[in-house]
Amino acid sequence: MYLFFDTETTGIPKNYKAPVSDLKNWPRLVQIAWLVTDKSGNEIKSAEYIIKPNGFSIPEEAAKIHGITNELASRSGVDLKPVLEEITVDVSTAVVLVAHNMQFDEKILGAEFLRMGYLNHIDGKSKKCTMQSATNFCQIPGHYGNKWPKLQELYKKLFREGFDNAHNALADVRACSKCYFELRRIGVMA
């Protein structure tokens, strides 16, 4: 089984190369979604949660990107602990974890596991990143060769259309799943 996941956060880290254990460096989780599929891409389960901001606040700059304000998260959010417990069960049954920008998302989730005093359950799992794997396929010029494609750019390259609700974690995770299986089909990803 595959587990696709995406996070929306309070911002960006001060240092992308910092270890996950540097908890002050890593932003807080505002929204998480994940999708469990079989090897053919058939959806088995999906989950999506806005996290109640306990002990942190959501900056306006971040809310402008994903649309989740402190007020919305306080009103509609859930406690982090049961969300981490639920995803732990799904991670344990997954053979491969997939994300678009895995290096970021895995550290956000890993930091939240550590903040709660849990083991980092994504360590040791096989991981795939659609962003890094599709860089040469998308061929978007950057300062130092091809730049990493945004999920919307990859989706448009593969399917000749965009997708709705970008930066909503569930919409992003469904788009990532569709991109991953198409990249496998055309031989870009194994």
Secondary structure, DSSP 8 states (H G I E B T S, - for coil): -EEEEEEEESS--S-TTS-TT-TTTS--EEEEEEEEE-TT--EEEEEEEEB--SS----HHHHHHH---HHHHHHH-B-HHHHHHHHHHHHHH-SEEEETTHHHHHHHHHHHHHHTT---TTTTSEEEEHHHHTHHHHT-EETTEE----HHHHHHHHHSS--SSTTSHHHHHHHHHHHHHHHHHTTS--
